[in-house]
Amino acid sequence: MTEPSLQRLLRFARSLQRAEDFGELVRASAHEIKEALGYQHTWLMIAEDETLARVRMIEYAGAQRERVWEVAPVLEIAGDPFLEAVAASEAPVVIEDARLDPRTHKPTIEALQARTLINVPLTLFDRPLGFLGIGTFGDEGCRAPTPVELDYMVGVASQLTVAAARVRYAQERVKALSEKRELERRIEQMQRLESLGLLAGGVAHDFNNLLTVIMSSVSFAQELVHDPQAAADLEAALAATERARELTSQLLAMSRSQPLSLTQLDVNAQLSGLTAMLRRIFPQNVAIDLKLGSDLPTIEADRTQLDQVFMNLCINARDAMPRGGRLSLETERVRLNDDFVQVHPWARAGHYVLTTVTDNGVGMRRDVLERIFEPFFTTKSATGGTGLGLAVAHGIVTQHGGLLHVYSEPDVGTTFKLYLPVAVSPASSLLPERPQSEQRGGEHVLMAEDDIAVRSVTRRILESHGYVVTCAADGDAAVSCAKQARFDLILLDVVMPGTPCEETLSRLVELQPTATVLLASGYTGRQVMDLVGTRRLRLLRKPYDPQELLRALRAALAARSPS
């Protein structure tokens, strides 16, 4: 290479230092090739992996740009003699007339009107990076480069390789930083939801104690009043407590503390029943499409809570289409592998039944999307909802070991993807109890309850129905009582100050081996349910009214093994 050519190549190398992406690199290279050698067309193909099995067009500079992008954006190396020769060579490969050379793919050559093709391999650290293409098309005719021109092209390609490595490193660094920020954002969101869930669960526990007192006290008052207006007022108060109980149940579901009654479920059957109902209650301008996957495995889930999730997602979709639209429900079996998890940090590897709920409604902005599962967050009017629907759905799905992901575009629509783990064993969990007829009793009951108001109303209910009741304010006091008298039933609140419930329970069972145990709690977290399942005990869920309490006691006593 001559001294002027070397000087020109150095100036070209310095110009590449200003390039920030592959497009700028190719345009700078094309300008240099055109000015130095007179060729009008330059392109850059980069290998998708180190095997050089496939190359992808990064940029094209020349009059054929749109046509090239349409015809040859990606090229398979295998089966193409010309490209195989380029991939195997360390030196430039020149096709003087692409129309006549037997190695070229004639349909592509005809579509592009290609004439002379020059491909210079790009290698970085002895690994194939791709190739720099130079050529003539159409009326330009054929023009093979001279050895000097070819030598200069190799020099341009060498400088381009170094610059491309720098650009790729910079892009990978930006991508890594972006992924890091996204992961940090998701972790922050999960921590925020976890904190709100714990707060909601704690509030629900205290609220359930208050509701127990209110419900029982209103029931007592109903037995004493005869004035129609007073009776109506008490009925209204009782109805309000029922609504408050539903709200508490939602808070517990959102905090993943709601007990699950797991059974083997067919998601297709659940959605078929739900869709039939939705078609009756949704407005006629909302079309519902149901596409059910075949041979889906069963899942292990709480039927009622799963219905609540589906209903919340469908109602959310309906509200997003105020002028009508289309709601699509689709199921399929999927496997999320480690590669999927690496790209989607929110996912976990495993086999799932995937339910996709899609609407073509108003969609959501990114700032709304980031808060969509937060409790009490809503974009609806003050009378349009509590903002708990999607938070509850997220809590229920998480408690089932599943995943709930959302994607949305403003003015395009929203898609929720609900992944529920495939069942691996028959469900074994607490099933709803059959209603028991109310019966009076004369048994001796030991009640351990730290809330004085709950303790008072519960004692009143039980004693008014013939039970003999001994009260204890905590677990240690209950153990002391158990040392002094024999009891038929122990009613034990799960969350009390002092000695943990499990330790208190072990001591009570040791002291009262013939007594049946009934646990009571308004905060039924995983630890509580594990305790219930391990010990095979019954659970009385707060808040409870007098009839629920009495039925639970009779059921527990009826199931007691003979002494």
C-alpha positions as CSV (number, residue, x, y, z in Angstrom):
1,M,0.0,0.0,0.0
2,T,1.4,3.4,-1.0
3,E,2.2,6.2,1.5
4,P,-0.7,8.3,0.4
5,S,-3.1,5.4,0.8
6,L,-1.7,4.8,4.3
7,Q,-2.2,8.4,5.2
8,R,-5.8,8.3,3.8
9,L,-6.5,5.1,5.8
10,L,-5.3,6.8,9.0
11,R,-7.6,9.7,8.5
12,F,-10.4,7.3,7.9
13,A,-9.6,5.4,11.1
14,R,-9.8,8.7,13.0
15,S,-13.1,9.5,11.5
16,L,-14.5,6.2,12.7
17,Q,-13.8,7.2,16.3
18,R,-16.7,9.6,16.2
19,A,-19.2,7.0,15.1
20,E,-21.7,5.9,17.9
21,D,-23.5,3.1,16.1
22,F,-23.2,0.6,13.2
23,G,-25.1,2.8,10.9
24,E,-22.6,5.6,11.2
25,L,-19.7,3.2,10.7
26,V,-21.2,1.9,7.5
27,R,-22.0,5.3,6.1
28,A,-18.4,6.5,6.9
29,S,-17.0,3.4,5.3
30,A,-19.3,3.8,2.2
31,H,-18.1,7.4,1.9
32,E,-14.5,6.4,2.0
33,I,-14.9,3.6,-0.5
34,K,-16.8,5.9,-2.9
35,E,-14.2,8.7,-2.6
36,A,-11.2,6.5,-2.7
37,L,-12.3,3.8,-5.1
38,G,-15.5,4.9,-6.8
39,Y,-17.8,2.1,-5.7
40,Q,-21.3,3.3,-5.0
41,H,-22.6,0.5,-2.8
42,T,-21.4,-0.7,0.6
43,W,-23.0,-2.9,3.2
44,L,-22.3,-4.6,6.5
45,M,-23.4,-8.1,7.4
46,I,-22.8,-9.3,11.0
47,A,-22.9,-12.9,12.2
48,E,-25.7,-13.8,14.7
49,D,-23.3,-16.1,16.6
50,E,-19.7,-17.3,16.5
51,T,-20.5,-20.2,14.1
52,L,-21.3,-17.8,11.3
53,A,-24.3,-19.9,10.4
54,R,-26.4,-16.8,9.6
55,V,-25.6,-13.2,8.9
56,R,-27.9,-10.2,9.4
57,M,-27.8,-6.9,7.5
58,I,-26.8,-4.1,9.8
59,E,-26.7,-1.2,7.3
60,Y,-26.6,-0.6,3.6
61,A,-25.4,2.6,1.9
62,G,-26.4,3.1,-1.7
63,A,-29.3,3.5,-4.2
64,Q,-30.5,-0.1,-3.7
65,R,-31.1,0.4,0.1
66,E,-34.8,-0.3,0.2
67,R,-34.6,-3.2,-2.2
68,V,-31.8,-4.9,-0.4
69,W,-33.6,-4.6,3.0
70,E,-36.6,-6.2,1.4
71,V,-34.8,-9.1,-0.3
72,A,-31.9,-9.9,1.9
73,P,-32.1,-8.7,5.5
74,V,-30.9,-12.1,6.8
75,L,-28.9,-14.7,4.9
76,E,-28.4,-18.4,5.7
77,I,-24.8,-19.5,5.1
78,A,-25.4,-23.2,4.7
79,G,-26.5,-24.2,1.2
80,D,-25.3,-21.0,-0.4
81,P,-22.0,-21.8,-2.2
82,F,-21.0,-18.1,-2.4
83,L,-21.6,-17.4,1.2
84,E,-20.0,-20.7,2.3
85,A,-16.9,-19.6,0.4
86,V,-17.0,-16.2,2.2
87,A,-17.4,-17.9,5.6
88,A,-14.5,-20.3,4.9
89,S,-12.1,-17.7,3.6
90,E,-9.7,-15.4,5.4
91,A,-9.2,-13.3,2.2
92,P,-11.7,-11.3,0.2
93,V,-14.0,-13.2,-2.1
94,V,-14.7,-11.5,-5.4
95,I,-17.6,-12.4,-7.8
96,E,-16.9,-10.5,-11.0
97,D,-20.3,-11.1,-12.6
98,A,-22.9,-12.4,-10.2
99,R,-25.3,-13.3,-13.0
100,L,-22.9,-15.8,-14.5
101,D,-21.0,-17.2,-11.5
102,P,-22.3,-20.7,-10.5
103,R,-21.9,-20.0,-6.8
104,T,-24.5,-17.2,-6.5
105,H,-28.2,-17.6,-5.7
106,K,-29.8,-16.5,-8.9
107,P,-33.3,-15.5,-7.7
108,T,-31.6,-13.1,-5.2
109,I,-29.2,-11.8,-7.9
110,E,-32.0,-11.2,-10.3
111,A,-34.2,-9.4,-7.7
112,L,-31.3,-7.1,-6.9
113,Q,-29.8,-6.8,-10.4
114,A,-26.4,-7.5,-8.7
115,R,-23.3,-7.4,-10.9
116,T,-19.9,-7.4,-9.2
117,L,-19.9,-8.6,-5.5
118,I,-16.8,-8.1,-3.2
119,N,-17.0,-9.5,0.3
120,V,-14.2,-8.8,2.8
121,P,-14.3,-11.0,6.0
122,L,-14.3,-9.3,9.3
123,T,-12.5,-11.1,12.1
124,L,-12.2,-10.0,15.8
125,F,-9.8,-11.9,18.0
126,D,-9.7,-14.8,15.5
127,R,-13.4,-15.1,15.6
128,P,-15.7,-14.3,12.6
129,L,-17.6,-11.1,13.0
130,G,-19.2,-10.9,9.5
131,F,-18.2,-9.3,6.3
132,L,-18.0,-5.9,4.6
133,G,-19.7,-6.0,1.2
134,I,-18.9,-3.7,-1.8
135,G,-20.3,-4.0,-5.3
136,T,-22.0,-2.8,-8.4
137,F,-25.7,-3.1,-9.5
138,G,-27.8,-2.7,-12.7
139,D,-26.4,-0.4,-15.3
140,E,-23.2,0.2,-13.4
141,G,-22.0,-3.1,-15.1
142,C,-19.3,-5.3,-13.8
143,R,-16.1,-3.9,-12.2
144,A,-13.7,-6.2,-10.5
145,P,-11.2,-4.4,-8.2
146,T,-7.5,-4.2,-8.9
147,P,-5.1,-5.8,-6.5
148,V,-4.3,-2.3,-5.1
149,E,-8.0,-1.5,-4.7
150,L,-8.6,-4.8,-3.0
151,D,-5.7,-4.2,-0.6
152,Y,-7.2,-0.9,0.3
153,M,-10.6,-2.5,0.9
154,V,-9.0,-4.9,3.3
155,G,-7.4,-1.9,5.2
156,V,-10.9,-0.3,5.4
157,A,-12.4,-3.5,6.7
158,S,-9.6,-3.8,9.3
159,Q,-10.3,-0.3,10.7
160,L,-14.1,-1.0,10.5
161,T,-13.6,-4.2,12.6
162,V,-11.9,-2.3,15.4
163,A,-14.5,0.4,15.4
164,A,-17.3,-2.2,15.3
165,A,-15.9,-3.9,18.3
166,R,-15.9,-0.6,20.2
167,V,-19.5,0.2,19.2
168,R,-20.7,-3.3,20.1
169,Y,-19.0,-3.1,23.5
170,A,-20.6,0.3,24.1
171,Q,-24.0,-1.0,23.1
172,E,-23.7,-4.1,25.3
173,R,-22.7,-1.9,28.2
174,V,-25.8,0.3,27.7
175,K,-28.0,-2.8,27.4
176,A,-26.5,-4.3,30.6
177,L,-27.1,-1.0,32.4
178,S,-30.6,-0.8,31.1
179,E,-31.3,-4.4,32.2
180,K,-29.8,-3.6,35.6
181,R,-32.0,-0.6,36.1
182,E,-35.1,-2.6,35.0
183,L,-34.2,-5.4,37.4
184,E,-33.7,-2.9,40.3
185,R,-37.1,-1.3,39.4
186,R,-38.8,-4.7,39.5
187,I,-37.1,-5.6,42.8
188,E,-38.2,-2.3,44.3
189,Q,-41.7,-2.8,43.1
190,M,-41.8,-6.3,44.6
191,Q,-40.5,-5.0,47.9
192,R,-43.1,-2.3,47.9
193,L,-45.9,-4.8,47.2
194,E,-44.5,-7.1,49.9
195,S,-44.4,-4.3,52.5
196,L,-48.0,-3.2,51.6
197,G,-49.1,-6.8,51.8
198,L,-47.6,-7.3,55.3
199,L,-49.3,-4.0,56.4
200,A,-52.6,-5.1,54.9
201,G,-52.4,-8.5,56.6
202,G,-51.6,-6.8,60.0
203,V,-54.5,-4.4,59.5
204,A,-56.8,-7.3,58.5
205,H,-55.9,-9.2,61.7
206,D,-57.0,-6.3,64.0
207,F,-59.9,-5.5,61.8
208,N,-61.2,-9.0,62.0
209,N,-61.2,-8.9,65.8
210,L,-63.2,-5.7,65.7
211,L,-65.7,-7.2,63.2
212,T,-66.1,-10.3,65.4
213,V,-67.2,-8.0,68.3
214,I,-69.4,-5.9,66.1
215,M,-71.2,-8.9,64.5
216,S,-71.7,-10.7,67.7
217,S,-73.0,-7.6,69.5
218,V,-75.4,-6.7,66.7
219,S,-76.7,-10.3,66.8
220,F,-77.3,-10.0,70.6
221,A,-79.1,-6.7,70.1
222,Q,-81.3,-8.2,67.4
223,E,-82.6,-10.7,70.0
224,L,-83.7,-7.9,72.3
225,V,-85.3,-5.3,70.1
226,H,-88.9,-5.4,68.9
227,D,-89.1,-1.9,67.4
228,P,-89.3,-2.3,63.6
229,Q,-87.1,0.7,62.9
230,A,-84.4,-0.4,65.4
231,A,-84.5,-3.9,63.9
232,A,-84.0,-2.5,60.4
233,D,-81.1,-0.4,61.7
234,L,-79.5,-3.4,63.2
235,E,-80.0,-5.4,60.0
236,A,-78.3,-2.6,58.1
237,A,-75.4,-2.6,60.5
238,L,-75.0,-6.4,60.1
239,A,-75.1,-6.0,56.3
240,A,-72.3,-3.4,56.6
241,T,-70.2,-5.8,58.6
242,E,-70.6,-8.4,55.9
243,R,-69.2,-5.9,53.4
244,A,-66.4,-5.1,55.7
245,R,-65.7,-8.8,56.0
246,E,-65.4,-9.0,52.2
247,L,-63.0,-6.1,52.2
248,T,-60.9,-7.8,54.8
249,S,-60.9,-11.0,52.8
250,Q,-59.6,-8.9,49.8
251,L,-56.8,-7.5,52.0
252,L,-55.8,-10.9,53.1
253,A,-55.8,-12.2,49.5
254,M,-53.7,-9.2,48.4
255,S,-51.2,-10.0,51.2
256,R,-51.2,-13.7,50.3
257,S,-52.6,-14.6,53.7
258,Q,-56.0,-16.0,52.7
259,P,-56.2,-19.8,53.3
260,L,-56.4,-21.9,50.2
261,S,-58.8,-24.8,49.7
262,L,-56.8,-26.6,46.9
263,T,-58.4,-29.0,44.5
264,Q,-57.4,-30.4,41.1
265,L,-58.9,-28.0,38.5
266,D,-59.4,-27.9,34.8
267,V,-58.7,-24.3,33.7
268,N,-60.7,-24.8,30.5
269,A,-63.8,-25.8,32.4
270,Q,-63.4,-22.9,34.7
271,L,-63.1,-20.4,31.8
272,S,-66.0,-22.0,29.9
273,G,-68.3,-21.5,32.8
274,L,-67.0,-18.0,33.4
275,T,-67.4,-17.0,29.8
276,A,-71.0,-18.2,29.6
277,M,-71.8,-15.9,32.6
278,L,-69.8,-13.0,31.1
279,R,-71.8,-13.1,27.9
280,R,-75.0,-12.6,29.9
281,I,-73.8,-9.7,32.0
282,F,-71.3,-7.9,29.7
283,P,-72.7,-5.2,27.3
284,Q,-73.5,-6.4,23.8
285,N,-70.8,-4.1,22.3
286,V,-68.1,-6.3,24.0
287,A,-67.4,-9.4,22.0
288,I,-65.9,-12.4,23.9
289,D,-63.6,-14.9,22.2
290,L,-62.6,-18.1,23.9
291,K,-59.8,-20.2,22.5
292,L,-59.1,-23.2,24.7
293,G,-55.9,-25.3,24.4
294,S,-56.2,-29.0,24.0
295,D,-55.1,-31.7,26.4
296,L,-54.2,-29.2,29.2
297,P,-53.0,-30.7,32.4
298,T,-54.8,-29.9,35.6
299,I,-53.6,-27.3,38.2
300,E,-53.9,-27.3,41.9
301,A,-55.8,-24.2,42.9
302,D,-58.6,-22.7,45.1
303,R,-61.6,-22.7,42.8
304,T,-63.3,-19.7,44.4
305,Q,-60.1,-17.5,44.5
306,L,-59.2,-18.5,40.9
307,D,-62.6,-17.4,39.7
308,Q,-62.0,-14.1,41.5
309,V,-58.8,-13.6,39.6
310,F,-60.4,-14.4,36.2
311,M,-63.3,-12.1,37.0
312,N,-61.1,-9.2,38.1
313,L,-59.1,-9.5,34.9
314,C,-62.2,-9.6,32.7
315,I,-63.9,-6.7,34.5
316,N,-60.7,-4.7,34.2
317,A,-60.8,-5.4,30.4
318,R,-64.4,-4.5,30.1
319,D,-63.8,-1.2,31.9
320,A,-60.9,-0.5,29.5
321,M,-63.4,-0.7,26.5
322,P,-66.1,1.9,27.4
323,R,-67.2,2.1,23.7
324,G,-67.0,-1.6,23.2
325,G,-64.4,-3.9,21.8
326,R,-63.1,-7.5,22.0
327,L,-62.1,-9.6,25.0
328,S,-60.0,-12.6,24.2
329,L,-59.4,-15.5,26.5
330,E,-56.8,-18.2,25.5
331,T,-55.3,-21.1,27.3
332,E,-52.2,-23.3,26.5
333,R,-49.6,-25.3,28.2
334,V,-46.1,-23.7,28.3
335,R,-42.7,-24.5,29.6
336,L,-40.6,-21.6,30.8
337,N,-36.9,-22.5,30.6
338,D,-33.8,-20.9,32.0
339,D,-33.3,-18.9,28.8
340,F,-36.8,-17.4,29.1
341,V,-36.1,-16.5,32.8
342,Q,-32.8,-14.8,31.9
343,V,-34.6,-12.5,29.5
344,H,-37.7,-12.1,31.7
345,P,-36.6,-11.5,35.3
346,W,-40.2,-11.7,36.6
347,A,-40.5,-15.4,35.5
348,R,-39.6,-18.7,37.1
349,A,-38.7,-21.8,35.2
350,G,-41.3,-24.6,35.2
351,H,-44.4,-26.1,33.5
352,Y,-47.5,-23.9,33.5
353,V,-51.0,-23.6,32.2
354,L,-51.0,-20.1,30.6
355,T,-54.2,-18.1,30.4
356,T,-54.0,-15.0,28.3
357,V,-56.6,-12.2,28.7
358,T,-56.4,-9.6,26.0
359,D,-58.5,-6.5,25.3
360,N,-58.3,-3.9,22.6
361,G,-59.2,-1.0,24.9
362,V,-57.6,2.2,25.9
363,G,-54.4,0.6,27.2
364,M,-52.1,2.1,29.9
365,R,-49.1,4.4,30.0
366,R,-45.9,3.2,31.5
367,D,-46.3,5.1,34.7
368,V,-49.7,3.5,35.3
369,L,-48.4,0.1,34.3
370,E,-45.7,0.2,36.9
371,R,-48.3,0.7,39.7
372,I,-51.0,-1.5,38.4
373,F,-50.7,-4.1,41.1
374,E,-50.5,-1.7,44.0
375,P,-53.4,-1.8,46.4
376,F,-55.8,1.1,46.3
377,F,-54.2,2.4,43.1
378,T,-56.8,3.1,40.5
379,T,-57.3,5.3,37.4
380,K,-61.1,5.1,37.8
381,S,-63.4,7.7,39.3
382,A,-63.9,7.9,43.0
383,T,-67.1,5.8,42.6
384,G,-65.6,3.4,40.0
385,G,-63.7,1.0,42.3
386,T,-61.6,0.5,45.3
387,G,-58.3,-0.2,43.5
388,L,-58.0,-3.6,45.1
389,G,-59.1,-5.8,42.1
390,L,-55.7,-6.3,40.5
391,A,-53.8,-6.2,43.8
392,V,-56.0,-9.1,45.0
393,A,-55.5,-11.0,41.7
394,H,-51.7,-10.6,42.1
395,G,-51.8,-11.8,45.7
396,I,-53.9,-14.8,44.9
397,V,-51.7,-15.8,41.9
398,T,-48.5,-15.4,43.9
399,Q,-49.9,-17.5,46.8
400,H,-50.7,-20.2,44.2
401,G,-47.0,-20.2,43.1
402,G,-48.0,-18.6,39.8
403,L,-47.0,-15.6,37.8
404,L,-49.1,-12.6,36.6
405,H,-47.5,-10.4,33.9
406,V,-49.1,-7.5,32.1
407,Y,-48.2,-5.7,28.8
408,S,-50.0,-2.6,27.5
409,E,-49.8,0.1,24.9
410,P,-51.9,3.3,25.0
411,D,-54.7,3.2,22.5
412,V,-53.8,-0.3,21.5
413,G,-54.9,-2.6,24.4
414,T,-53.7,-4.7,27.3
415,T,-52.7,-8.3,27.7
416,F,-52.5,-10.1,31.1
417,K,-50.6,-13.4,31.1
418,L,-51.5,-15.7,34.0
419,Y,-49.2,-18.6,34.6
420,L,-50.4,-21.3,37.0
421,P,-48.1,-24.3,37.9
422,V,-49.1,-27.7,36.5
423,A,-50.3,-30.0,39.3
424,V,-47.7,-32.6,40.3
425,S,-49.6,-34.5,42.9
426,P,-53.2,-34.9,44.0
427,A,-54.5,-31.9,46.0
428,S,-54.5,-32.4,49.7
429,S,-55.8,-29.4,51.6
430,L,-58.5,-28.1,53.8
431,L,-61.9,-28.4,52.2
432,P,-64.9,-26.3,53.2
433,E,-66.8,-27.9,56.1
434,R,-70.3,-29.1,55.6
435,P,-72.8,-26.8,57.5
436,Q,-73.6,-28.3,60.9
437,S,-76.9,-27.8,62.5
438,E,-76.7,-25.6,65.6
439,Q,-76.7,-27.6,68.9
440,R,-76.5,-26.6,72.5
441,G,-73.6,-28.0,74.4
442,G,-72.6,-28.6,78.0
443,E,-68.9,-29.2,77.4
444,H,-66.1,-27.4,79.2
445,V,-64.3,-25.0,76.9
446,L,-60.9,-23.4,77.5
447,M,-60.7,-20.2,75.4
448,A,-57.3,-18.4,74.9
449,E,-57.8,-15.0,73.4
450,D,-55.8,-11.8,74.0
451,D,-58.4,-9.3,72.7
452,I,-60.6,-8.6,75.7
453,A,-63.6,-7.5,73.6
454,V,-63.5,-10.7,71.5
455,R,-63.0,-12.8,74.6
456,S,-66.0,-11.2,76.2
457,V,-68.5,-11.7,73.3
458,T,-67.3,-15.2,72.6
459,R,-67.7,-16.2,76.2
460,R,-71.2,-14.7,76.2
461,I,-72.2,-16.6,73.1
462,L,-70.9,-19.9,74.4
463,E,-72.3,-19.6,77.9
464,S,-75.7,-18.6,76.5
465,H,-75.8,-21.9,74.7
466,G,-74.9,-24.1,77.7
467,Y,-71.1,-24.3,77.5
468,V,-68.9,-23.9,80.5
469,V,-66.1,-21.5,79.6
470,T,-62.7,-20.8,81.2
471,C,-60.9,-17.8,79.7
472,A,-57.2,-17.1,79.4
473,A,-55.6,-13.9,78.1
474,D,-52.6,-15.6,76.5
475,G,-50.9,-18.9,75.8
476,D,-49.1,-19.1,79.2
477,A,-52.3,-18.5,81.1
478,A,-54.1,-21.2,79.0
479,V,-51.3,-23.7,80.0
480,S,-51.8,-22.8,83.6
481,C,-55.6,-23.4,83.3
482,A,-54.9,-26.7,81.6
483,K,-52.9,-27.9,84.5
484,Q,-55.8,-27.4,86.9
485,A,-58.9,-28.8,85.1
486,R,-60.1,-31.1,82.4
487,F,-61.4,-29.5,79.1
488,D,-63.4,-31.0,76.3
489,L,-62.4,-28.3,73.8
490,I,-59.6,-25.7,73.5
491,L,-60.4,-22.6,71.5
492,L,-57.0,-21.1,70.8
493,D,-56.3,-17.8,69.1
494,V,-53.3,-18.2,66.8
495,V,-51.7,-14.8,67.1
496,M,-51.2,-13.8,70.7
497,P,-48.3,-12.1,72.6
498,G,-45.9,-14.2,74.6
499,T,-45.2,-17.9,73.9
500,P,-45.6,-18.8,70.2
501,C,-48.8,-20.6,69.2
502,E,-47.1,-23.8,68.1
503,E,-45.2,-24.2,71.5
504,T,-48.4,-23.3,73.4
505,L,-50.3,-25.9,71.4
506,S,-47.8,-28.6,72.1
507,R,-48.0,-28.0,75.8
508,L,-51.8,-27.9,75.8
509,V,-52.0,-31.2,73.8
510,E,-49.6,-32.8,76.3
511,L,-51.7,-31.6,79.3
512,Q,-55.1,-32.3,77.7
513,P,-54.7,-35.3,75.3
514,T,-58.4,-36.0,75.1
515,A,-59.5,-32.4,74.3
516,T,-60.1,-31.3,70.7
517,V,-58.4,-28.2,69.5
518,L,-60.1,-25.4,67.4
519,L,-57.8,-22.7,66.2
520,A,-59.1,-19.1,65.6
521,S,-57.4,-16.5,63.6
522,G,-58.1,-13.5,61.4
523,Y,-54.6,-13.6,59.9
524,T,-54.3,-16.9,58.1
525,G,-50.8,-16.7,56.7
526,R,-48.7,-19.6,55.4
527,Q,-47.3,-20.3,58.8
528,V,-50.8,-20.6,60.2
529,M,-52.0,-22.9,57.4
530,D,-48.9,-25.1,57.7
531,L,-49.7,-25.5,61.4
532,V,-53.3,-26.4,60.7
533,G,-52.3,-28.9,58.0
534,T,-49.5,-30.5,60.0
535,R,-51.5,-30.9,63.1
536,R,-54.7,-31.8,61.2
537,L,-56.6,-29.2,63.2
538,R,-59.7,-27.2,62.4
539,L,-59.6,-23.4,61.8
540,L,-62.3,-20.9,62.8
541,R,-61.7,-17.9,60.6
542,K,-62.3,-14.4,62.1
543,P,-64.5,-12.5,61.9
544,Y,-67.2,-14.9,62.9
545,D,-70.8,-14.4,64.0
546,P,-72.5,-16.4,66.8
547,Q,-73.9,-19.0,64.4
548,E,-70.5,-19.6,62.8
549,L,-68.8,-20.0,66.1
550,L,-71.4,-22.5,67.4
551,R,-71.3,-24.6,64.2
552,A,-67.5,-24.7,64.3
553,L,-67.6,-25.9,67.9
554,R,-70.1,-28.6,67.3
555,A,-68.2,-29.8,64.2
556,A,-65.0,-29.9,66.1
557,L,-66.5,-31.8,69.0
558,A,-68.3,-34.2,66.7
559,A,-65.1,-35.1,65.0
560,R,-63.3,-35.7,68.3
561,S,-61.9,-39.2,68.7
562,P,-63.5,-41.2,71.5
563,S,-61.5,-40.9,74.7
